[in-house]
């Protein structure tokens, strides 16, 4: 018997397993391939079709696939080139993916996120997470003329290319509450920098968010900590297109949401780039964030 078949299937997932068996699908052998192809909410049709064939309600099919893929992913944990705290958090996440309190229904953001964690494509650094991606060249078109030149020059001379990069995302609640605690933010950057160090081909840590707009930092000074690695430690921030309502700009602050929806303020996406050598140099100088 293989290592991945030694753990008993949770009782609440057995009905979904039996339903998939009836339609000729083996969840244990096929879950990884099904979830690995998922990149966003628009790339889930194969899983959605499979789920419809079972005629099951709820999200037990999704949870079953996550459970099987996560068990396979756990076997690779010891050799993953990530910082130790990241590895420990991933181990915990893999154990809990199938039992999360939020819906992971196919087509939802939560399902896409969970699928990437279960197939070792998304990693947690605390209040922030990352995936391996690149800087879209289309961002150059969205920048103003001076920033177009700055961005092109920075990518060419400092990064040596557009990919691969760590692309940062805000973690879901309750972990995202740590974004207001400077020490937790710095720990997250430290974990990502140390993980960069272990992956020599990755060029930079990047982020694309409204809270990297200098105007947003001016209005909400607590955002300064999120921007310090880029502004003070060898990175770059350029502003792009206006941030839409679903960018997160309306969340967690009622006054900001009111000002934004009324048109009183408009924040833009900020593209933040922190080259690997600058991030590693910063981590070397700040061992206090290693815990």
Order of alpha helices (4+ residues) and beta strands (2+ residues): alpha-alpha-alpha-alpha-alpha-alpha-beta-beta-alpha-alpha-beta-alpha-beta-alpha-alpha-beta-alpha-beta-alpha
